[in-house]
Amino acid sequence: MPVSQTDPTSAPSEPAAGYRLGANRYGKAEVRLVRVDRDTERHTLTDLSVTSQLRGDFADTHTRGDNAHVIATDTQKNTIFAFARDGITSPEAFLLRLAAHFTDDFAWVDGGRWEAHAYGWDRLPSESGAPHDHAFARSGGETRTALVDVDGGRTTVLAGLRDLTVMKSTGSEFVGFPRDRYTTLPEETDRILATSVSARWRYADGVADLDGRGLDGGGLDWDSAYGAARSAMLTAFADTHSKALQETLYVMATAVLDAVPQIAEVRFSMPNKHHFLVDLAPFGLDNPGEVFYAADRPYGLIEAAVLRDGEADGHAVWDSVDGFC
Ligand SMILES: O=c1[nH]c(=O)c2[nH]c(=O)[nH]c2[nH]1
């Protein structure tokens, strides 16, 4: 589509000498978008927070106040809403469409970062007990995430989830760690294991290729892949006896890699939500592993990446995420 530009009312200023613009990106953050699919009486909701940021030749706006290359952040926001009119098959496909649009239509845009957080809604029960057609309640704290990063010819897709709190009331131990003069923690052969899972996985290079127009993930169904990865990590958490949260993380990660062959790498950030057995002896009571104090902080923080053999560590896409993943 042709791009027209307005004439500036004032001449660009002279850049300050002795400096050089470094890394930069810009766009609209956290565009809150709800789409209602009402093809039938049974509506479905897509609830997203979308961020679009562009990279490319934006030196003149920073150094001279010349906005000829600046696709307004307001325009980026409008584009998100306009594209939503055509439907949102998955967060990943939606972001890839935005990425293709901005990098195709504006010659000086050579990359960017498009991210979505998806909030789930459960159907309320109707009078008959069946799930309601058009009334919903926001589902628990968990959020699905997707991120598309385009850097020149390289397109990388991350998917994941945040704040999925899980707990096992047994099937977890922590023994065999070194003891020094500062160690007071007793060895535990039966403890509670609880964490709030934040995970992102990286699809292998080439799974989404803007140049090859692999916007659909080359046949990959993003939603099915998300569901398979999520379910694999949760089953692994539930079914594996844990010797440490570190080991549980590794088992969850390898389960994800086993479940979805297109995933090259998985990263987890998992707080160890400690549950301490309360000493009830002062009240003349025993406590056979039934009453716990759920400590809020401090918490252990276990973070690791697990890669498929042959994948290099430190893919550049991780620079564009907040925190470890
Ligand atoms: O699973 C655990 N890993 C640790 O590194 C650790 N450290 C600690 O005090 N408790 C635990 N539990």
The ligand as a Gaussian input file, in Angstrom:
#p B3LYP/6-31G(d) Opt

LIG

0 1
 O       14.589000     -27.330000      45.221000
 C       15.347000     -26.596000      45.891000
 N       16.475000     -26.100000      45.332000
 C       17.330000     -25.287000      46.000000
 O       18.379000     -24.823000      45.467000
 C       17.010000     -24.994000      47.347000
 N       17.618000     -24.237000      48.290000
 C       16.819000     -24.284000      49.404000
 O       17.066000     -23.652000      50.470000
 N       15.739000     -25.074000      49.188000
 C       15.827000     -25.534000      47.904000
 N       15.019000     -26.329000      47.175000

